[in-house]
Amino acid sequence: MGKGQTYRNDLIKLYFHGTAIASIADNSSVPFTSHIIALHTADPGSGGSQLTNETGYTGYARKAVPRNSAGWTITGNVVSPTVDIEFDKCTASPGPPLTHWSISRGGGTIDYSGSLQQPVIMATQVKPVITTASTVTEE
């Protein structure tokens, strides 16, 4: 049995903006304040972690995005970055193209993942970007 549309929308608002769901989640304990974003060279899969197929180009580091409306735009049950997420440029050892991205609360467990709008062909001096056109959906 699937979730109702209103509940899917409420879940995505809770996760990405910290908006409470009455009688379910009040966010009054110590909530996380930033999502951790990783880049991948292949789909990390539903059972993977942020280490699964994670890029390792020289200069790469995961990025933090605020858990609020400054970090994420929500339309129904679809979310996208409010601004482009820019990663550090490759200084050496580019590795394979980047095809996926993932979102975590920290600790490397993937909460959401998706395909990049277009694969990023890596080379020295390339600066990968997850654009505002990239989305994940609460299903």
C-alpha positions, 0 to 999 in steps of 0.5 A: 500500500502506498502513502497518501499524497499529503503524507508524502508531501509532509514527509519531504517537508519534514526531511528537507525543511524540518517542518513538523508533522502533527502527532508524528514528528515535532523536531523538538529534540536535537535535529540535524541542520545540514544534509551531506551531499556526495557524488557517485560514478554509478548508482549507489543503489538502495542498499548502498552507502555514500561510499558506494561508487563515490567519486575519488578525484583529487580535490573532492569533498562532500558538501553540506546543504542547509536543512531549510528553504535556503537549501531546498525547494519543494514542490509537492513531493519533489525536491531540488537544490535551491541553488546549484551545489558546487564541488571543488575542482579536480586537481588530478586523477579525474576518474570516471564520469559522475552520474549520480548524487546522494543525500544523507543526514551524516554517517554515510547512510543514503536517505535519497539519491538520484541521477545527475541531469547529465553525466559530468565528464571528469578532467583536471580543472573540472568543477562538478555542479549539481544544478537546481534542475536535479530532483529527488522524489518522495514515493 
